[in-house]
Amino acid sequence: MTRRISLALTGGSGAQYGLRLLEALTAAGCHVYLMVSDAACVVINTETSTQLPQDHAGRAEVFAAKHVNAPGSFELLAKTDWFSAPASGSNAPDAMVICPASGGTLSAVAVGASNNLIERAADVMLKERKPLILVPRETPLSTIHLRNMLQLSEVGAMVLPASPGFYNKPSSIEDLIDFVVARILDQLKVEQMLQPKWGK
């Protein structure tokens, strides 16, 4: 059975992690419900070679051409797609990842704001007791950020900071990105070959 994964990119630094995760999930045969905030589009255009146009259809074409490994394996959802699968517990995907997760998104999810589809989809994961993984944006973190992360962890979410290890002796930025993406895939129980398992 095809795994269905919600993937949200928000306005924190680290867009490369989310884009690489999209590539890996579609390559693994997952169906991805992709949600990208307006701030995330700005970050993607700033941090990466991917340049997203203003219109929704154009953005979907760019993601499909540059970051999706299987045609038809993803849907780019708008922030008001309230009738999409991630918006309801009756048809909720198997898991959700917010990568990167901005401080504002952490706050909104922690208090159940549900003001847009990303926040609503995360709320669905929590109420349905399904895996929700949040990859916080870059350092440093305020006490407010830490409290929000603790609150999310206490209700069942996984907080997975983008903190790559160096014991595999990375030789490129891509190696560091793959380290974090591999950890996310491991948590999702999606088979990955990006990083070797520890031990023999």
Secondary structure as GFF3:
##gff-version 3
##sequence-region A 1 200
A	DSSP	beta_strand	4	9	.	.	.	ID=ss1
A	DSSP	alpha_helix	15	27	.	.	.	ID=ss2
A	DSSP	beta_strand	31	36	.	.	.	ID=ss3
A	DSSP	alpha_helix	38	47	.	.	.	ID=ss4
A	DSSP	alpha_helix	56	67	.	.	.	ID=ss5
A	DSSP	beta_strand	74	77	.	.	.	ID=ss6
A	DSSP	three_ten_helix	85	87	.	.	.	ID=ss7
A	DSSP	three_ten_helix	89	91	.	.	.	ID=ss8
A	DSSP	beta_strand	95	101	.	.	.	ID=ss9
A	DSSP	alpha_helix	103	110	.	.	.	ID=ss10
A	DSSP	alpha_helix	117	127	.	.	.	ID=ss11
A	DSSP	beta_strand	132	136	.	.	.	ID=ss12
A	DSSP	alpha_helix	143	154	.	.	.	ID=ss13
A	DSSP	beta_strand	158	159	.	.	.	ID=ss14
A	DSSP	alpha_helix	173	188	.	.	.	ID=ss15
###
